[in-house]
């Protein structure tokens, strides 16, 4: 793969984070994120509100990203944007802005698959994995095991057949009466609890696939039963409940990841996506890596959740390959890896 000097403006707007970054030669010069607090009162992301907030945020976020990077817009050589997956209204705001910006500057447009970008977040900073590399991508909407043969040569070899692990964390938090987003709070309380206190079922799908709908249902029935006996059950046992649920979800994730690594003989293993910031998952991955003689990789926290830097680094490798999108591309077109 040839190398060249290039400045890329990257846009991420797949859900409720409006983010812009500037990447030069594969290095992050700036990475701005505007978080939408309005969704907290509703216990989840409201798509219409998300798209409206993106429209308000995208121009100032891009402006600050360029200024922080010390790069003038006339020095941008390409514009990368999240094409899919995500909320359609949110994606359209980012896509339309990126298309207009690229057209005005007469520079290439680069369409990026959001999940591929999560994987390539590992290549923003050192240490960087060697290929072949196995990545567990875990977020609120996706749970996948990805076999990475090269920067742009990836294959999803396992994924959830229903709900994502991140959704299981968030829905459990909601059942416990915790505010949105609840996943980080589950992790916080779990650090003070006993992971073996309560037992929840572990799904066992064929191959490397996952299922997390069962644990959500099990937690629901468990809480209903215990609260009938003691109305203050959750308050009294919040740490142990969180620790036990987190232990079960991590157990399901690591079982499939370890199975895939063993079957394929891969020793370079990492995690990505918003749930990769979970301290329990990081700890178990490190412990498993020591036991299995893996080289383990975890992105910096700022690159785990949705951010434009990961879109930019993916755009950089696609730029080097000449993989550009037509300015006529539909914002709703199906994205490919």
PLY file of the C-alpha trace (Angstrom):
ply
format ascii 1.0
element vertex 337
property float x
property float y
property float z
element edge 336
property int vertex1
property int vertex2
end_header
0.00 0.00 0.00
1.49 3.33 -1.06
1.78 6.26 1.31
1.16 9.97 0.74
0.51 13.13 2.70
-3.21 13.77 2.99
-5.59 15.72 5.23
-9.00 14.10 5.68
-12.05 15.69 7.29
-14.18 12.98 8.91
-17.85 13.17 9.93
-19.66 10.78 12.31
-23.43 11.10 12.87
-24.79 7.57 13.09
-26.70 7.99 16.37
-26.62 10.76 18.99
-23.01 11.94 18.76
-22.12 14.70 16.32
-18.41 14.29 15.73
-15.79 15.73 13.38
-12.09 14.94 13.14
-9.11 15.88 11.01
-6.66 13.12 10.10
-3.26 13.77 8.53
-1.29 10.80 7.20
-3.12 8.47 9.58
-2.59 10.72 12.63
-5.42 12.38 14.55
-5.01 16.15 14.64
-8.39 16.82 16.23
-11.44 14.83 17.31
-14.50 16.78 18.49
-17.69 15.22 19.84
-20.95 17.00 20.69
-23.04 14.76 22.95
-26.82 15.13 22.91
-28.02 15.28 26.52
-31.67 15.69 25.54
-32.20 11.91 25.30
-31.50 11.27 28.98
-34.99 12.35 30.06
-36.56 9.77 27.71
-34.40 6.81 28.72
-33.09 6.29 25.19
-32.30 7.97 21.90
-35.26 9.69 20.19
-34.44 9.54 16.44
-36.20 12.77 15.42
-34.52 14.74 18.21
-31.17 13.20 17.30
-31.35 14.29 13.66
-32.42 17.82 14.64
-29.53 18.09 17.08
-27.10 16.95 14.38
-28.33 19.74 12.14
-27.64 22.26 14.90
-24.24 20.83 15.86
-22.53 19.78 12.66
-21.37 23.18 11.37
-19.83 24.43 14.67
-18.30 21.00 15.41
-16.60 20.88 12.00
-15.43 24.47 12.37
-13.82 23.79 15.77
-12.26 20.54 14.53
-10.55 22.36 11.68
-9.35 25.17 13.95
-8.06 22.77 16.60
-6.17 20.86 13.92
-4.70 24.05 12.50
-5.94 23.09 9.04
-7.73 25.39 6.61
-10.62 23.90 4.66
-8.77 24.53 1.39
-6.09 22.07 2.58
-8.54 19.18 2.96
-7.88 16.47 0.36
-10.93 14.26 1.09
-14.10 14.07 3.20
-15.05 10.81 4.93
-18.45 10.16 6.50
-20.40 7.40 8.19
-22.67 5.86 5.57
-24.26 3.13 7.72
-25.45 1.51 9.91
-27.29 3.92 12.18
-30.42 6.05 12.56
-31.51 7.07 9.07
-32.23 10.70 9.93
-28.92 11.12 11.74
-27.00 9.45 8.91
-28.62 11.70 6.30
-27.50 14.85 8.10
-23.87 13.73 8.11
-23.98 12.31 4.58
-25.56 15.41 3.03
-23.12 17.69 4.82
-20.13 15.59 3.72
-21.33 15.45 0.11
-21.84 19.21 -0.05
-18.46 19.88 1.57
-16.62 17.55 -0.80
-18.40 18.98 -3.81
-17.62 22.56 -2.78
-13.93 21.73 -2.29
-13.82 19.46 -5.38
-12.23 16.64 -3.35
-13.04 12.90 -3.11
-15.87 11.65 -0.93
-15.27 8.50 1.15
-18.16 6.39 2.50
-17.31 4.46 5.67
-19.04 1.51 7.30
-19.49 2.35 10.98
-18.56 -1.09 12.31
-15.46 -1.35 10.14
-14.41 1.98 11.62
-14.80 0.64 15.17
-12.36 -2.15 14.28
-9.86 0.23 12.69
-9.89 2.41 15.82
-7.10 0.04 16.92
-4.85 1.63 14.30
-5.15 5.21 15.53
-2.48 4.86 18.22
0.32 2.46 19.11
0.50 -0.39 19.86
-1.27 -1.57 16.71
-2.28 -5.17 15.98
-0.62 -7.34 13.37
-2.62 -9.31 10.84
-4.47 -11.64 10.98
-6.27 -9.96 13.84
-9.47 -11.00 15.63
-11.72 -8.23 16.94
-14.77 -8.45 19.17
-16.90 -5.39 18.37
-19.45 -4.73 21.09
-21.87 -1.82 21.11
-25.45 -0.89 21.85
-26.58 -2.02 18.42
-24.05 -4.68 17.37
-22.08 -7.62 18.71
-19.69 -9.21 16.20
-16.51 -11.22 15.93
-14.54 -9.88 12.98
-11.63 -11.62 11.27
-9.27 -8.92 9.96
-6.85 -10.04 7.26
-5.83 -6.50 6.33
-6.98 -2.92 6.92
-9.87 -3.24 4.45
-10.15 -7.02 4.25
-12.54 -8.05 7.05
-15.08 -10.80 7.55
-17.80 -11.04 10.20
-17.56 -14.65 11.37
-19.99 -14.36 14.28
-22.69 -11.95 15.42
-25.73 -11.62 17.64
-28.88 -13.20 16.26
-31.14 -10.88 18.23
-30.11 -8.20 20.74
-26.68 -6.67 21.18
-24.65 -6.96 24.38
-24.79 -3.20 24.87
-28.57 -3.29 24.68
-28.63 -6.03 27.31
-26.60 -3.77 29.62
-28.81 -0.73 28.96
-32.11 -2.62 29.32
-30.91 -4.20 32.57
-30.03 -0.74 33.85
-33.49 0.50 32.93
-35.11 -2.39 34.80
-33.00 -1.45 37.82
-34.22 2.13 37.63
-30.85 3.56 36.56
-30.74 6.61 34.26
-29.77 6.45 30.58
-27.19 5.56 29.40
-27.17 2.75 31.94
-24.34 0.55 30.66
-21.54 2.55 32.33
-23.51 2.57 35.60
-23.83 -1.23 35.50
-20.04 -1.35 35.21
-19.59 1.12 38.07
-21.84 -0.79 40.50
-20.43 -4.15 39.38
-16.98 -3.19 40.62
-18.37 -3.23 44.19
-20.45 -6.40 43.84
-20.16 -10.18 43.96
-20.38 -11.60 40.40
-21.30 -15.06 41.72
-24.14 -13.90 43.99
-26.92 -14.43 41.43
-27.01 -16.90 38.55
-28.35 -16.07 35.09
-28.58 -18.33 32.02
-25.79 -18.38 29.43
-26.97 -18.83 25.83
-24.98 -21.20 23.63
-25.58 -20.60 19.92
-23.98 -22.56 17.13
-20.63 -21.44 15.78
-19.48 -18.00 16.87
-22.93 -16.38 17.07
-24.49 -14.78 20.15
-27.92 -14.25 21.68
-28.67 -11.80 24.48
-32.47 -11.73 24.49
-32.57 -14.59 26.99
-30.60 -12.83 29.71
-32.81 -9.75 29.43
-35.90 -11.87 29.97
-34.24 -13.77 32.82
-33.30 -10.53 34.59
-36.85 -9.19 34.17
-38.47 -12.28 35.74
-35.82 -12.43 38.45
-36.44 -8.83 39.51
-40.21 -9.22 39.41
-40.01 -12.29 41.65
-37.58 -10.79 44.16
-39.41 -7.46 44.42
-42.61 -9.30 45.31
-40.77 -10.66 48.35
-38.97 -7.44 49.19
-39.88 -4.07 47.65
-36.39 -2.75 48.43
-34.58 -5.74 46.91
-32.92 -3.78 44.09
-31.73 -0.97 46.34
-30.26 -3.45 48.83
-28.55 -5.61 46.21
-27.78 -3.26 43.31
-24.04 -3.96 43.26
-24.40 -7.75 43.34
-27.11 -7.70 40.66
-24.97 -5.56 38.35
-21.89 -7.69 38.98
-23.79 -10.92 38.29
-25.37 -9.65 35.07
-22.08 -8.22 33.83
-20.27 -11.45 34.68
-22.80 -13.45 32.62
-22.66 -11.18 29.56
-18.85 -11.11 29.59
-18.79 -14.87 29.96
-20.89 -15.26 26.80
-18.71 -12.81 24.87
-15.41 -14.34 25.88
-16.52 -17.94 25.31
-17.13 -17.28 21.60
-14.08 -15.07 21.19
-11.83 -17.70 22.75
-13.41 -20.41 20.61
-12.81 -18.43 17.41
-9.20 -17.61 18.32
-8.48 -21.27 19.09
-10.13 -22.56 15.91
-8.32 -20.06 13.67
-5.01 -20.14 15.54
-4.95 -16.35 15.97
-2.92 -14.70 18.72
-3.68 -11.02 18.02
-7.01 -10.25 19.69
-8.81 -7.05 20.59
-12.15 -5.44 21.45
-13.85 -2.36 19.99
-17.11 -0.44 20.22
-18.76 1.38 23.10
-18.93 -1.67 25.38
-15.17 -2.18 24.97
-14.84 0.62 27.53
-16.35 -1.73 30.14
-13.73 -2.32 32.83
-14.90 -5.87 33.52
-14.59 -6.88 29.86
-11.14 -5.31 29.61
-9.97 -7.12 32.73
-11.22 -10.52 31.57
-9.74 -10.00 28.10
-6.35 -9.21 29.63
-6.53 -12.24 31.93
-7.56 -14.50 29.05
-4.78 -13.09 26.90
-2.23 -13.96 29.56
-3.61 -17.48 29.88
-3.85 -18.07 26.12
-0.63 -16.24 25.20
-2.52 -13.66 23.14
-1.33 -10.16 22.30
-4.32 -8.13 23.49
-5.37 -4.72 22.16
-7.90 -2.22 23.51
-8.42 1.25 22.00
-8.11 4.36 24.14
-11.43 5.19 25.83
-12.02 8.21 23.58
-11.96 5.95 20.52
-14.29 3.26 21.93
-17.56 5.17 21.68
-18.79 6.75 18.43
-16.25 9.29 17.19
-15.06 10.78 13.91
-11.40 9.81 14.41
-12.24 6.17 13.68
-14.14 7.30 10.55
-11.09 9.32 9.55
-8.58 6.50 10.00
-10.81 4.22 7.91
-11.14 6.97 5.34
-7.36 7.28 5.23
-6.85 3.62 4.29
-9.65 3.84 1.73
-8.04 6.99 0.30
-4.74 5.18 -0.18
-6.62 2.46 -2.04
-8.56 4.95 -4.15
-11.87 3.71 -2.78
-14.05 6.77 -3.30
-17.82 7.26 -3.38
-19.73 9.10 -6.09
-21.15 12.47 -5.07
-24.48 11.12 -6.26
-24.42 8.35 -3.64
-27.71 8.04 -1.79
-27.51 8.73 1.96
-29.69 5.65 2.43
-27.57 3.35 0.22
-26.49 0.06 1.81
-22.94 0.35 3.13
-20.44 -2.45 2.56
-17.23 -3.41 4.33
0 1
1 2
2 3
3 4
4 5
5 6
6 7
7 8
8 9
9 10
10 11
11 12
12 13
13 14
14 15
15 16
16 17
17 18
18 19
19 20
20 21
21 22
22 23
23 24
24 25
25 26
26 27
27 28
28 29
29 30
30 31
31 32
32 33
33 34
34 35
35 36
36 37
37 38
38 39
39 40
40 41
41 42
42 43
43 44
44 45
45 46
46 47
47 48
48 49
49 50
50 51
51 52
52 53
53 54
54 55
55 56
56 57
57 58
58 59
59 60
60 61
61 62
62 63
63 64
64 65
65 66
66 67
67 68
68 69
69 70
70 71
71 72
72 73
73 74
74 75
75 76
76 77
77 78
78 79
79 80
80 81
81 82
82 83
83 84
84 85
85 86
86 87
87 88
88 89
89 90
90 91
91 92
92 93
93 94
94 95
95 96
96 97
97 98
98 99
99 100
100 101
101 102
102 103
103 104
104 105
105 106
106 107
107 108
108 109
109 110
110 111
111 112
112 113
113 114
114 115
115 116
116 117
117 118
118 119
119 120
120 121
121 122
122 123
123 124
124 125
125 126
126 127
127 128
128 129
129 130
130 131
131 132
132 133
133 134
134 135
135 136
136 137
137 138
138 139
139 140
140 141
141 142
142 143
143 144
144 145
145 146
146 147
147 148
148 149
149 150
150 151
151 152
152 153
153 154
154 155
155 156
156 157
157 158
158 159
159 160
160 161
161 162
162 163
163 164
164 165
165 166
166 167
167 168
168 169
169 170
170 171
171 172
172 173
173 174
174 175
175 176
176 177
177 178
178 179
179 180
180 181
181 182
182 183
183 184
184 185
185 186
186 187
187 188
188 189
189 190
190 191
191 192
192 193
193 194
194 195
195 196
196 197
197 198
198 199
199 200
200 201
201 202
202 203
203 204
204 205
205 206
206 207
207 208
208 209
209 210
210 211
211 212
212 213
213 214
214 215
215 216
216 217
217 218
218 219
219 220
220 221
221 222
222 223
223 224
224 225
225 226
226 227
227 228
228 229
229 230
230 231
231 232
232 233
233 234
234 235
235 236
236 237
237 238
238 239
239 240
240 241
241 242
242 243
243 244
244 245
245 246
246 247
247 248
248 249
249 250
250 251
251 252
252 253
253 254
254 255
255 256
256 257
257 258
258 259
259 260
260 261
261 262
262 263
263 264
264 265
265 266
266 267
267 268
268 269
269 270
270 271
271 272
272 273
273 274
274 275
275 276
276 277
277 278
278 279
279 280
280 281
281 282
282 283
283 284
284 285
285 286
286 287
287 288
288 289
289 290
290 291
291 292
292 293
293 294
294 295
295 296
296 297
297 298
298 299
299 300
300 301
301 302
302 303
303 304
304 305
305 306
306 307
307 308
308 309
309 310
310 311
311 312
312 313
313 314
314 315
315 316
316 317
317 318
318 319
319 320
320 321
321 322
322 323
323 324
324 325
325 326
326 327
327 328
328 329
329 330
330 331
331 332
332 333
333 334
334 335
335 336
